[in-house]
Amino acid sequence: MPKSKLQPYLLCYDISDDKRLSRIHRTAVENGQPIQYSVFLLIKTEEELENLIRELQQEMDPKEDDIRIYPLNNPARVDTLGQPVRPEGIYLIDTEVKVDFANPKRDELE
C-alpha cells in the first residue's frame, strides 16, 4: 500500500489519569471525527498514522493506559444499534461508497 493513500482507522482509548485523558482526547479531536466519547474515526495516510502513534505514545502511560487503532478494511458497512451518533447529513465518503450514519446503508456515489 502506498504511504500516501488515505485509509480509514478507528481510534479507541481508555486513559486512567484525567490530565493524560485531556491531552489524548485533544489530540484525537484534532486528528479525527468523534464517534463516541473515546472512539474516533481517522482518515490518514500511513505516514500520518505513524506520526500520530508517536505523538500518542509520548502522551500516554503504557503501564496504565490503553490506546488501540484498528484499520477499517470495509468502511462502507456500518451497523448501529440505538440512537445514531451523527446528525443527519453527515457522510463518510470514499471513492466507492457513501455512508449516512443517520440511516446506515451502502449507496453508490452519484
C-alpha positions in Angstrom: 0.0 0.0 0.0 1.4 3.4 -0.9 2.3 5.6 2.1 0.3 8.5 0.5 -3.0 6.6 0.2 -5.7 7.7 2.7 -7.1 4.9 4.8 -9.8 4.8 7.5 -8.9 3.7 11.0 -10.8 3.5 14.3 -9.0 5.0 17.3 -10.2 3.9 20.8 -8.7 4.7 24.2 -9.1 4.1 27.9 -7.0 6.5 29.9 -6.7 6.3 33.7 -5.4 9.8 34.5 -7.6 12.9 33.9 -4.6 15.1 32.8 -3.4 12.5 30.3 -7.0 11.9 29.2 -7.5 15.6 28.4 -4.3 15.7 26.3 -5.0 12.5 24.4 -8.7 13.5 23.8 -7.5 16.8 22.4 -5.1 15.0 20.1 -7.8 12.6 19.0 -10.2 15.5 18.3 -7.5 17.3 16.2 -6.9 14.2 14.1 -10.3 12.5 13.8 -14.0 12.6 13.9 -15.6 11.6 17.2 -17.9 8.6 17.0 -18.3 8.2 20.8 -16.5 9.9 23.7 -13.4 7.8 23.4 -13.8 6.4 19.9 -12.7 8.3 16.8 -12.7 7.8 13.0 -9.4 8.7 11.5 -8.7 9.1 7.7 -4.9 9.1 7.5 -2.1 8.1 5.2 0.3 5.5 6.7 2.9 8.2 7.3 0.3 10.4 9.1 -0.8 7.5 11.2 2.8 6.7 12.2 3.3 10.3 13.3 0.0 10.2 15.3 1.1 7.0 17.0 4.4 8.5 18.0 2.6 11.6 19.4 0.1 9.4 21.4 3.0 7.3 22.8 4.6 10.4 24.2 1.3 11.4 25.9 0.3 8.1 27.4 1.5 5.9 30.3 1.9 2.4 28.8 1.5 0.8 32.2 -1.9 2.4 32.9 -3.4 3.4 29.6 -4.8 1.6 26.6 -4.9 3.1 23.1 -5.9 1.0 20.1 -6.1 1.8 16.4 -7.9 -0.6 14.1 -7.8 -0.4 10.3 -11.2 -0.4 8.7 -11.0 -2.6 5.7 -14.7 -2.2 4.8 -15.8 1.2 6.0 -18.9 1.0 3.8 -20.5 -1.4 6.2 -21.8 0.4 9.3 -24.1 -1.3 11.8 -25.5 0.9 14.5 -27.8 0.0 17.4 -29.8 2.6 19.3 -29.6 6.4 18.8 -27.5 7.5 15.8 -24.2 9.2 16.8 -24.1 11.5 13.8 -26.6 14.2 12.9 -28.5 13.7 9.6 -26.5 14.8 6.5 -23.1 13.7 7.8 -21.4 11.3 5.4 -18.3 9.3 5.1 -17.2 9.3 1.5 -14.5 7.4 -0.3 -14.2 6.6 -4.0 -16.7 3.8 -3.8 -19.4 4.4 -1.2 -21.3 6.9 0.8 -22.3 6.1 4.4 -25.1 8.1 6.0 -24.7 7.5 9.8 -28.3 8.6 10.5 -29.5 5.9 8.1 -26.6 3.5 7.6 -27.0 1.9 4.1 -24.5 1.4 1.4 -25.2 3.7 -1.5 -23.3 4.2 -4.8 -21.9 7.6 -5.3 -23.7 9.7 -7.8 
